[in-house]
Amino acid sequence: MKKLFKLPLMAALAFGLSSCGSKDSAKATASIKVSGSNTMAQVGTAWAENFTGAKVSVAGGGSGIGIGELTEGRIDICTSSRPMKPEEKAKIKEKQGKEPVEFVVGYDALAVFVNPGNPLMEISLEQLKEIYWEGGSITTWEQVGPDGLTGPIAVLGRENTSGTYEFIHDAVVGKNAAGEKLKFRGNISSQSSSQSIIDNLATVKSSIGYDGMAFKNDKVKWLAVSKKTGEPSVLPDANDARSGKYPLARKLYLYTIGEPAGATKEFIDFALSEAGQKLLSATGYVSLK
């Protein structure tokens, strides 16, 4: 697919805020505040830069942060890389008097990243669980695969306000037989942004981390992922993300308080339009079709 633009990713994520809008200021008749998922910062900024109906500010911080901002009525649209929890929806209804409205705007395949110097090519969800959960048995690279790296695994993760953190917890770490959520290891190095994950992976050969497939570059590499050890593994791919064949695929969301209207509705319509979906694909995510 032809790439429509080159997004200044480092600047957008380093500062956590990008103010964008119509190049013709006369057309910017309204102001829209968007906040939430760091994973969706790239596509949110792309939509804002190409939307001509209003001036749009896009901030990151994490899906949980965005949901909190929406709950307090400080933003118009929340971006989230996880579905809103029932208790979060109830709190919005209590504080704002309206139900939150959910829009699925695309898909993301959550990739498992390692340093390019790591010869490992694949990993299973079973192995990832043993690496990430508190009672896991895998602490060294020798336990993951023969003829590869040796020594302790430097485990990277996201902060607990991140939708990506929540997704990995549910999809990989999971619950015990009693239905209680298992805990992450206490020695996981928590990173505040997607870019921090990539930067650390690029410099620490023994590291492993996870984040959206849009953050791949030549400083890191993907591992193919299988559900169980020994089964065929799959690399992140658009079609496999849509179909669910790739085991770490997820939906991407926009949320508003009540049904959106005016410029806010126009912005969401743009994100769902053919042009908006092309921008989503161009920034490394997976379009709805």
C-alpha positions in Angstrom: 0.0 0.0 0.0 1.3 3.4 -0.8 2.3 5.3 2.3 0.4 8.6 2.5 2.8 10.6 4.7 5.7 10.2 7.0 4.7 10.7 10.6 7.1 12.3 13.1 6.7 9.4 15.6 9.5 10.3 18.0 8.2 13.8 18.4 4.6 12.7 18.8 5.3 10.1 21.5 8.2 11.9 23.3 6.0 14.9 24.1 2.8 12.9 24.5 0.8 15.7 22.8 0.3 16.8 19.2 -1.9 19.7 18.2 -3.1 19.4 14.7 -5.9 20.4 12.4 -6.8 22.0 9.1 -4.1 23.8 7.3 -6.6 26.5 6.5 -7.4 28.0 9.9 -10.6 29.4 8.6 -11.9 25.9 8.4 -11.1 25.1 11.9 -14.4 26.1 13.4 -14.3 23.8 16.4 -11.8 22.2 18.8 -11.7 18.5 19.7 -9.6 17.0 22.5 -8.5 13.4 22.1 -6.6 11.5 24.7 -5.7 7.9 25.8 -3.8 5.0 24.2 -0.1 5.4 23.5 -0.5 2.6 21.0 -3.0 4.7 19.1 -0.9 7.9 19.2 0.4 7.5 15.7 -3.0 6.9 14.0 -4.7 9.6 16.2 -2.1 12.1 15.1 -2.5 11.0 11.5 -6.2 11.5 11.6 -5.9 14.9 13.3 -3.4 16.1 10.7 -5.7 15.2 7.8 -9.0 16.1 9.3 -10.3 19.5 8.0 -13.3 20.0 10.2 -11.7 21.3 13.4 -8.6 21.8 15.4 -7.7 18.5 17.0 -5.3 17.9 19.9 -4.1 14.4 20.5 -2.5 13.2 23.8 -1.2 9.8 25.0 -0.6 8.6 28.5 -2.4 5.2 28.3 -5.9 3.9 27.7 -6.7 4.1 31.4 -5.6 7.7 31.5 -7.9 8.5 28.6 -10.8 6.8 30.1 -10.3 8.8 33.3 -10.1 12.0 31.3 -13.4 11.1 29.5 -15.0 10.3 32.9 -14.2 13.7 34.2 -15.5 15.4 31.0 -12.1 16.9 30.1 -11.8 15.4 26.6 -14.2 14.7 23.7 -12.9 11.4 22.5 -10.9 8.7 24.3 -8.6 6.4 22.3 -8.2 2.9 23.8 -6.4 -0.3 22.9 -8.7 -2.3 25.1 -12.5 -2.4 25.7 -13.8 -0.3 28.5 -14.6 -2.2 31.7 -18.2 -2.4 33.0 -17.2 -0.4 36.2 -15.6 2.3 34.0 -18.8 2.6 32.0 -20.9 2.8 35.1 -18.7 5.5 36.5 -19.1 7.6 33.3 -22.9 7.2 33.5 -22.8 8.2 37.2 -20.7 11.3 36.6 -21.9 12.5 33.2 -25.5 11.2 33.1 -24.9 9.5 29.8 -23.6 6.1 28.7 -20.2 5.9 26.9 -20.5 5.1 23.2 -18.0 2.7 21.7 -16.6 2.7 18.1 -14.3 0.0 16.8 -12.0 1.8 14.4 -9.4 -0.9 13.5 -7.2 -3.8 14.7 -3.8 -4.1 16.1 -1.6 -7.2 16.3 0.4 -7.0 19.5 3.9 -8.1 18.6 6.5 -9.8 20.7 9.8 -8.0 20.2 13.4 -9.0 20.8 16.8 -7.6 19.9 17.9 -8.3 16.4 20.9 -10.1 17.8 18.7 -12.7 19.4 18.6 -15.8 17.2 15.2 -17.0 18.5 12.5 -16.9 15.8 9.4 -18.0 17.6 7.7 -18.3 21.0 4.4 -19.7 22.4 1.8 -18.1 24.6 2.6 -20.8 27.1 6.3 -19.8 27.2 5.3 -16.1 27.4 3.2 -16.8 30.4 6.0 -18.6 32.2 8.2 -15.5 31.5 5.7 -12.8 32.6 3.7 -14.2 35.5 4.9 -14.1 39.1 5.0 -17.9 39.5 6.5 -18.5 36.0 9.2 -21.1 35.5 11.2 -19.4 32.7 13.9 -17.0 33.7 16.7 -17.7 31.3 17.0 -17.8 27.5 18.2 -21.5 27.6 14.8 -22.5 28.8 13.1 -20.9 25.8 15.1 -22.5 23.0 18.4 -24.3 22.4 21.3 -22.9 20.4 20.3 -19.3 21.3 21.1 -16.7 23.9 22.1 -17.8 27.4 21.6 -16.1 30.7 18.8 -14.2 32.4 15.9 -12.7 30.3 15.5 -8.9 30.7 11.7 -8.7 30.8 10.1 -5.4 29.6 6.5 -4.4 30.0 4.1 -1.4 30.0 2.8 0.6 33.0 -0.5 -0.5 34.5 -2.5 2.4 33.0 -1.8 1.0 29.5 -4.4 -0.8 27.5 -1.5 -2.9 26.1 -0.6 -4.0 29.7 -4.2 -5.0 30.3 -4.4 -6.9 27.0 -1.2 -8.9 27.8 -2.4 -9.6 31.3 -5.7 -11.1 29.9 -4.3 -12.8 26.8 -1.1 -14.2 28.3 -0.9 -14.2 32.1 -4.6 -14.8 32.7 -6.3 -16.3 35.8 -5.8 -19.3 38.1 -8.3 -22.2 38.5 -10.3 -20.1 41.0 -10.8 -17.3 38.5 -8.5 -14.9 40.2 -6.2 -12.8 38.2 -2.5 -13.9 38.3 0.1 -11.3 38.9 3.0 -10.1 36.7 6.5 -10.7 37.9 7.8 -8.1 40.3 11.0 -7.6 38.4 9.5 -6.6 35.1 11.0 -3.3 33.9 7.9 -1.1 33.4 8.1 1.3 30.5 6.0 4.5 30.2 5.6 4.4 26.4 5.7 2.3 23.3 8.8 4.1 22.2 10.6 3.3 25.5 9.9 -0.4 24.9 11.5 -0.2 21.5 14.5 1.9 22.6 15.3 -0.6 25.4 15.0 -3.6 23.2 17.3 -2.0 20.7 20.1 -1.6 23.3 19.7 -4.7 25.5 20.4 -7.9 23.7 18.9 -10.1 26.4 15.5 -8.3 26.5 12.0 -9.2 25.5 9.0 -7.0 25.2 5.6 -6.5 23.7 3.8 -3.7 21.8 1.7 -2.8 18.8 3.0 -4.0 15.4 3.1 -0.4 14.2 6.2 0.1 16.3 8.5 -2.3 14.4 11.7 -0.9 12.9 15.2 -2.2 12.0 16.3 -1.9 15.6 14.1 -4.8 16.8 12.6 -8.0 15.4 9.3 -9.8 15.8 8.9 -13.3 17.0 6.3 -15.6 15.4 3.8 -16.6 18.1 1.9 -19.9 18.6 -0.8 -20.7 21.2 1.0 -23.8 22.4 4.6 -24.8 22.4 5.3 -27.0 19.3 2.3 -25.7 17.3 2.8 -23.7 14.1 3.6 -20.1 14.9 2.4 -17.0 13.1 3.9 -13.6 12.5 1.8 -10.4 13.0 -0.2 -9.9 9.7 -3.2 -7.8 8.7 -5.3 -10.7 7.5 -4.4 -12.9 10.5 -5.2 -10.1 12.9 -8.7 -9.6 11.4 -9.4 -13.4 11.3 -8.0 -14.0 14.8 -5.5 -16.6 13.5 -2.7 -14.5 15.1 -3.1 -15.2 18.8 -2.3 -11.6 20.0 -4.7 -9.6 17.8 -7.0 -7.0 19.4 -9.5 -4.2 18.4 -8.8 -0.5 18.6 -11.5 1.8 20.1 -12.8 5.3 20.2 -15.2 6.3 23.1 -17.4 9.3 23.5 -19.9 10.3 26.3 -23.3 9.8 24.6 -23.8 9.8 20.9 -21.3 12.2 19.3 -22.5 15.3 17.4 -21.0 18.1 15.4 -17.3 18.1 14.8 -16.7 15.2 17.1 -19.0 13.0 15.1 -17.4 14.3 11.9 -14.0 13.3 13.2 -15.1 9.8 14.1 -16.8 9.4 10.7 -13.5 10.5 9.1 -11.6 7.8 11.1 -14.1 5.2 9.8 -14.1 6.5 6.2 -12.0 5.0 3.4 -9.5 7.9 3.8 -9.3 7.4 7.5 -8.8 3.7 7.2 -6.1 4.2 4.6 -4.3 6.4 7.1 -4.7 3.7 9.8 -3.1 1.1 7.5 -0.3 3.5 6.5 0.7 4.0 10.1 1.1 0.2 10.6 -2.3 -0.8 12.0 -5.0 -3.1 10.5 -8.0 -1.6 8.8 -11.5 -2.9 9.4 -11.7 -4.3 5.8 
